[in-house]
Amino acid sequence: MKIYHLEHVYTWINDKNEEISEVKSIGTFSSKEKIISVIEQLKGKPGFVNHPVECFEIHEGNLDTFGWKDGFCSWEDALENI
């Protein structure tokens, strides 16, 4: 079964000149149409209104599946193998 996850993602620079990513998980839905409806409801609300609508990200997936089946390594390990 196909599912759709909605997030709101943006970056900003803090007072130490570091780039910070802000990710808000909004919800998981059964159709893109439902997500579009949620975006319409949220895009004018406090916080969301301060960012472009492109900050809403839709991620498609399948129910009852998972990734990383072979495990993972750290960035340091990955860079050593280049």
C-alpha positions as CSV (number, residue, x, y, z in Angstrom):
1,M,0.0,0.0,0.0
2,K,1.4,3.4,-1.0
3,I,1.6,6.0,1.7
4,Y,2.7,9.7,1.8
5,H,4.5,11.4,4.6
6,L,4.5,15.2,4.9
7,E,7.3,17.2,6.5
8,H,8.1,20.9,6.7
9,V,11.8,21.5,6.2
10,Y,13.9,24.7,6.2
11,T,17.4,25.8,7.2
12,W,18.6,28.9,9.0
13,I,21.9,30.4,10.3
14,N,22.3,30.7,14.0
15,D,24.3,33.3,15.9
16,K,27.4,31.1,15.6
17,N,27.1,31.2,11.8
18,E,26.1,27.5,11.8
19,E,23.5,26.2,9.4
20,I,20.6,24.6,11.3
21,S,18.0,22.4,9.6
22,E,14.5,22.4,11.1
23,V,12.3,19.4,10.2
24,K,8.7,19.1,11.4
25,S,7.0,15.8,10.8
26,I,3.4,16.7,10.0
27,G,1.8,13.3,9.3
28,T,1.4,10.3,7.1
29,F,-1.5,10.1,4.7
30,S,-3.1,7.7,2.2
31,S,-3.2,10.1,-0.7
32,K,-1.5,13.1,-2.2
33,E,-4.9,14.8,-2.3
34,K,-5.1,14.6,1.5
35,I,-1.6,16.1,1.8
36,I,-2.5,19.0,-0.6
37,S,-5.5,19.7,1.7
38,V,-3.3,19.7,4.8
39,I,-0.8,22.1,3.1
40,E,-3.6,24.4,2.2
41,Q,-4.7,24.5,5.9
42,L,-1.2,25.0,7.3
43,K,0.5,27.4,4.8
44,G,-1.1,30.5,6.4
45,K,-0.7,29.5,10.0
46,P,1.9,31.0,12.4
47,G,5.4,29.8,11.6
48,F,4.5,28.2,8.3
49,V,3.5,31.5,6.8
50,N,7.1,32.8,7.2
51,H,8.4,30.2,4.8
52,P,7.7,29.4,1.1
53,V,5.3,26.6,0.3
54,E,8.2,24.7,-1.2
55,C,9.3,23.9,2.4
56,F,6.6,21.3,2.5
57,E,8.1,18.0,1.4
58,I,6.1,14.9,0.4
59,H,7.8,11.6,0.7
60,E,6.3,8.5,-0.9
61,G,6.7,5.1,0.7
62,N,5.1,1.7,1.0
63,L,3.4,0.3,4.1
64,D,5.2,-2.6,5.9
65,T,8.5,-2.1,4.2
66,F,11.8,-0.9,5.6
67,G,15.2,0.3,4.5
68,W,18.8,-0.1,5.7
69,K,18.4,-3.8,5.4
70,D,22.2,-4.2,5.2
71,G,22.9,-1.8,8.1
72,F,24.8,1.5,7.9
73,C,28.2,3.0,8.5
74,S,29.3,6.4,9.8
75,W,30.3,9.2,7.5
76,E,33.9,8.8,8.7
77,D,33.9,5.1,7.6
78,A,32.3,5.9,4.3
79,L,34.9,8.6,3.5
80,E,37.7,6.2,4.4
81,N,36.5,3.9,1.7
82,I,36.5,6.4,-1.1
